[in-house]
Amino acid sequence: MNSLISLILTVINLYIWILIASAILSWLLAFNVLNAHNRVVYTVSEFLYRITEPALRPIRRIVPLLGGVDISPVVLILLLIFAQNLIIEYLA
């Protein structure tokens, strides 16, 4: 049972890092630091979008934009950290 809990916690932690990478990449694309027409950048961007968008879409419907800033990744990261803490507290 401990190995299953460890795997779940690792997957949650990995997803948090994917969310952070997606947010940073979106900022770099928005400020034209990276060229979106570059094939590698486009592929990585598309992969991160496809991985994170299903989880972020319901949050974006509920949480409004704050001055044009999307805080849905922050909300999702906080929810994932809360879920990690619940798993550690009640299952481990």
N, C-alpha and C positions, 0 to 999 in steps of 0.2 A: 504494500500500500504506500509506503514511503517513497518508493521509486516513481510511482504514478503521480503523487503529489509534487515531487521534485520536477518531473517532466512538465506538468501543468504550469508550475511557477516559472520554469525556464521559458516556456512558450509565451507566457504573458510578458515576461521581461523582454524577450526578443521583439514582441509586437510593440512594446513601448519604444524601443530603439528605432523600429521601422517608422513609427509615427514621428519621432523627432527628426529622422533623416528626411522624411517627406515634407515636413514643415520647413526645414532649412533649404531643401532643394526648391520649394515653391518660392521662397524669398529670393534665392539667387536668380531664379528665372524672372521674377517680377522686377528686379532691379537691373536686369540685363547683365549680370555678372557672367552667367552661362548662356550660351546660345542654344535656344530650343530647336534649332534646325540641325544641330549636330546629332548624328545618328545614335551615338552612345548615350548622350544626355537625354534624348527623346525616349530611348528604350528604358533607361532607369526610371525616368519620370513616369512613363506609362505603367511600368511594373508597380511602383510605389502607389500610384493612383488607384490601380485595380485592387491592390491589397488593402488599402486604408479606406477607400470611399464607402464600401458597404457598412462599415462601423460608424463612419462620420456622418453619413446622410441623415439618419434619424435625429442625431444631436443637432445638426444644422437646422432642421425644421423647428426645433424647440428653442434653441438659443439664438437670439438675434445677433447681427453684426454690431460690434461696438466701435463706432467711428470708422467703419470699413475694415476692421480687423476681425478675422475669423478666429474665435477662441475655442472652437469645437475640438481641436486636437488636445488642448489643455484640459478640457472637461473630460475627454475620453481617457487621458493619461491618469487623471485623478481617480476616475472610476476603476481603472485597471489596478492602480495601487491599492485602492480600497478592497477590491476583490482578492488581491494577493494577501493582504493582511487578514481578511476573513478566512481564507484557506489556511494560512499559517496558524491562526488562533484556534480554529475549530476542528481542523482535520489533522494537523501535524502534532 
